[in-house]
């Protein structure tokens, strides 16, 4: 499927080769591509060393604007509008600079991405993406339905970003009993009419199956303006590019290099589930930043096995760990990495991913595995390793890690520094969301008032029960919900505020 060629403008294509020439607006409202692939820019812009040096003094919010402007043509969102949208999206964070770097002992630098409403890194890209959506909906006097499956944090972030918006209905599905009470309450305590929460008796990978089937129904997608806010959505990955660039400018030591000298390398260690952050990091690397990427996983180690053995296959079941937001056996953003590493060969990626979706396994040829291992290192951490890392970081720094951040920081304690190489560890969530694990590590963390207040709020959600044909049953229930929301919209006034 090819749109008209728009010379000189950023265009997007599917990782599976069936879609080319789409613009940012079309991609923003699409989620998965019609051929089942994921959208990517047809060309990745390269940042010169001089550009990077001029960006050194920018705030994180200004960096997001600069990055977004590379991928969103001004004919779609004029520069002044973009600055307003990003500025509004990134207000209300609990620290004025939006992000914060904790510089601890022994070169342990932690990039805190969790100062938004739901205390998780998803708030950064989600708030911006929802603002972009709302901008277009208002402009076009239309509405949309967003369908989101979550492993914990994405759902809450989507709810808090979209609650009360008249142009959007949000349908969220989360895995019952597999997320923390705070993660659950960030979703179920939202009583706004445009938010609809489902609690499913299964894992987040189970939830992905009926959602993929719904998004594959092009008639359903087009007739009900159905879209995704998972990191399937390119806009989410696009905004995440900015925190890698921010980390690089703050921690690489670029300010100490000569104007015509080589750029210094920065190692960035990321706790990894769906691999959206890793995809963003690799795109930033292709944009010209010398990043050394490390993906750290818990016992759900498909990314680790893929990189080290070429074994891209799901385990028989998702293991519940102390880092539930990365309890994922289908890291769908790996498709974006495969596409980039295989020279944008859509046919090869289509064959690979269709085999994986049908059989839940694929073996990478050794030459492809080597390509992947050259751009990505990995490690895997047990629950005991998570607790040990949390305790050690507290003992040495009086700093409490969330269990996901501990998955990354384990690397600091077990993989010695290369001389002269700076490192950054991505903190994806606040320890306030994982009190039981903090206590299990023998630590304490004072809960913010916003978390304590959640216990006093009413809740609303609907259960999706396990059955002999649960995937089809869940698909039918969600399809009916989408159709009823769309029908209700048509009987109301058009979107006008």
Protein Blocks (a to p, Z undefined) as FASTA:
>chain_A
ZZdddehiacdddfklpaghiafklmmmnopafkopacddfbdcdddfklmmmmmmpcfk
lmmmmmmmmmmcfklmgfklmmmmmmmmmgoiabfnlpacdddehhiacddfklbfnopa
klmmmmmmmmmmmmmmmmnopadddddddfhlmmmmmmmmmgopakbccdddddehiacf
klmmmmmmpcbfkbccddddddfklmmmmmmmmmmmmmlmmmnopacfbfklmklmmmmm
mmmmmmmmmmnommmpcfkbccdddddddddfklmmmmmmmmmmmnopacdddddddfbl
mlmmmmmnopacddfbdcddfblmlmcfbdfklmmmmmmmnoopaklmmmmmmmmmmnop
acddfklmmmmmmmoccddddfklmmmmmmmmmmmnopacdfklmmmmmmmmmmccdehi
acddddfbdfklmmmlmmmnopacdddfklmmmmmpccddddddddfklmmmmmmmmmmm
mmmmmmmmmmmccdfZZ
